[in-house]
Amino acid sequence: MRRRPIATASLSGSVSMSAAEAGDGDANKLLARADDERIVTRSVRMYLDAVVDPVVIVVGHEANRVRAALPEAVRVVHNPDYADGQASSVRIGIGALPDDVDAAVVGLGDMPFVRPETVTLLARAFHAGAGDPLAAAFDGRRGNPVCFGRQWFDALRDVRGDTGGRELPLTAPDAALVETADPGVRRDIDQPSDLPSE
């Protein structure tokens, strides 16, 4: 049976908006709404609609509230050290993967505009031998998510700070960009102006 990549969405929520900025009383930007849907719900649903299985979600800040917004079909793990930075969530997520997976598609919970087809494209490019790791790109500019083969799992367990393994695709000899034609790979939610206008 052919192995399939895993989608690990890093949802530490360690950077959050104020209640006023979230627009509906939520202090956590992942729980703000984009097009009548929670940002985190939309971000995770994209992985469920792609050809990756299982989908592992790492929660941290306001973990119970974020967990309540997640679809039932995901595996949720808690990162008690989310305040240490994004890398701590990557370590937790990689550590939660089953032993029989050959790659992980690592993404962010504040990127709700990535298309499912983009995740599928990354997974298929990995299996076709296009490189490792593979970063989604738009107009030649690197974005997220990033697909890491199992050979990188130990290195991902060692990352520290708020990088989340960002440097690995820059230094790996077989690293490559996968052009996606998806502007969502470069679009995250950091402030209210990033949200779609009603």
C-alpha positions in Angstrom: 0.0 0.0 0.0 1.4 3.4 -1.0 2.1 5.8 1.8 0.5 9.2 1.7 1.8 12.5 3.1 0.5 14.0 6.3 -0.9 17.5 6.6 0.3 19.1 9.8 -1.3 22.5 10.4 0.6 24.5 13.0 -2.0 26.3 15.0 -0.2 27.6 18.1 -2.0 30.9 18.0 0.9 32.5 19.8 0.3 35.8 17.9 -3.2 37.0 18.5 -5.3 40.1 17.7 -6.9 42.2 20.4 -10.7 41.7 20.9 -11.4 44.8 19.0 -9.2 43.8 16.1 -10.8 40.4 15.7 -14.1 42.1 15.0 -16.5 39.8 16.8 -15.2 39.8 20.4 -12.5 37.1 19.8 -9.0 37.8 21.1 -7.6 34.9 19.0 -7.1 35.7 15.4 -7.7 32.1 14.4 -11.2 32.5 15.7 -11.9 35.6 13.7 -14.1 35.2 10.7 -13.3 35.2 7.0 -16.3 34.9 4.7 -18.6 33.8 7.6 -16.2 31.0 8.6 -13.6 30.9 11.4 -10.1 31.4 10.0 -8.9 28.2 11.6 -11.9 26.2 10.3 -11.3 27.3 6.8 -7.6 26.8 7.0 -8.0 23.2 8.2 -10.8 22.3 5.9 -8.4 23.0 3.0 -6.2 20.0 4.2 -9.3 17.8 4.5 -10.2 18.5 0.9 -6.7 17.6 -0.3 -5.1 14.2 -0.9 -3.4 14.0 2.5 -4.3 11.7 5.4 -4.4 11.9 8.3 -4.6 15.6 9.2 -2.8 16.5 12.5 -3.6 19.8 14.1 -1.4 21.4 16.8 -3.3 23.8 19.1 -1.8 26.0 21.8 -3.2 29.5 22.7 -6.9 29.1 23.8 -6.7 25.5 22.8 -10.2 24.5 23.9 -11.8 27.4 21.8 -9.7 26.5 18.8 -10.4 22.8 19.2 -14.1 23.5 19.2 -13.8 25.3 15.8 -12.1 22.3 14.2 -13.7 19.7 11.9 -14.2 16.3 13.6 -12.1 14.5 11.0 -8.8 15.8 12.3 -6.4 14.6 15.0 -5.7 17.3 17.5 -2.6 17.5 19.7 -1.9 20.2 22.3 1.3 22.2 22.5 1.8 23.5 26.1 4.9 25.4 25.0 3.3 27.4 22.2 4.6 30.7 23.7 8.1 29.5 22.8 7.4 30.1 19.1 6.2 28.4 16.0 9.0 25.8 16.1 7.6 24.2 19.2 4.3 23.4 17.4 6.2 22.0 14.4 8.1 19.7 16.9 4.8 18.6 18.5 3.1 18.0 15.1 6.0 16.0 13.6 6.2 13.9 16.8 2.5 13.0 16.5 2.8 11.5 13.0 2.4 7.8 12.5 5.5 5.8 11.8 4.4 4.8 8.3 4.2 8.2 6.7 6.8 9.3 4.2 6.2 13.1 4.2 4.5 15.9 6.0 2.8 19.0 4.5 3.4 21.6 7.1 1.1 24.7 7.1 -0.2 27.5 9.2 -3.6 28.0 10.8 -3.7 31.7 9.8 -3.6 31.0 6.1 -7.2 30.3 5.1 -6.9 31.2 1.4 -4.7 28.4 0.4 -6.5 26.1 -2.1 -6.8 22.3 -1.5 -5.4 21.8 -5.0 -2.2 23.4 -3.8 -1.7 20.9 -1.0 -2.5 18.1 -3.5 0.0 19.5 -6.0 2.8 19.5 -3.3 2.0 15.9 -2.3 2.1 14.7 -5.9 5.2 16.7 -6.7 7.0 15.0 -3.7 6.0 11.5 -4.9 7.1 12.4 -8.4 10.6 13.2 -7.1 10.5 17.0 -7.7 12.6 17.7 -4.6 12.6 17.6 -0.8 11.6 19.8 0.8 9.1 21.4 -1.5 7.7 24.9 -0.8 4.6 26.3 -2.4 5.2 29.4 -4.5 3.3 32.1 -6.3 4.9 34.1 -9.1 8.2 32.6 -8.1 8.0 33.8 -4.5 8.1 31.2 -1.7 5.1 30.7 0.5 3.4 28.1 2.6 2.7 25.2 3.0 6.0 23.2 2.7 6.3 19.5 2.1 9.1 17.7 4.1 10.1 14.2 3.4 10.7 11.8 6.3 14.5 12.4 6.1 13.8 15.9 7.5 11.7 14.8 10.5 14.7 14.6 12.9 15.8 18.1 11.9 12.2 19.4 12.3 12.1 18.0 15.8 15.3 20.1 16.6 14.1 23.5 15.3 13.8 26.3 17.9 12.2 29.7 18.1 9.7 31.2 15.7 11.0 29.8 12.5 9.1 26.6 12.2 11.8 25.0 10.0 11.8 28.0 7.6 15.6 27.8 7.0 15.6 24.1 5.9 14.2 24.7 2.4 16.9 27.4 1.9 19.8 25.1 2.7 18.7 21.7 1.5 20.4 20.6 -1.8 17.3 19.1 -3.2 14.9 21.9 -2.1 12.6 23.3 -4.8 9.7 25.7 -5.2 6.5 24.4 -6.7 4.7 27.0 -8.7 1.0 26.8 -7.7 -0.7 29.8 -9.3 -2.4 30.2 -5.9 -2.0 33.6 -4.3 -3.2 32.1 -1.0 0.2 30.6 -0.4 1.5 34.1 0.3 -1.5 35.5 2.2 -1.9 35.2 5.9 -3.9 36.9 8.5 -1.8 39.2 10.8 -4.0 42.2 11.2 -7.6 43.3 10.6 -6.8 44.7 7.1 -5.9 41.2 6.0 -9.5 40.0 6.5 -11.9 40.2 3.5 -14.1 43.2 3.7 -17.8 42.5 4.2 
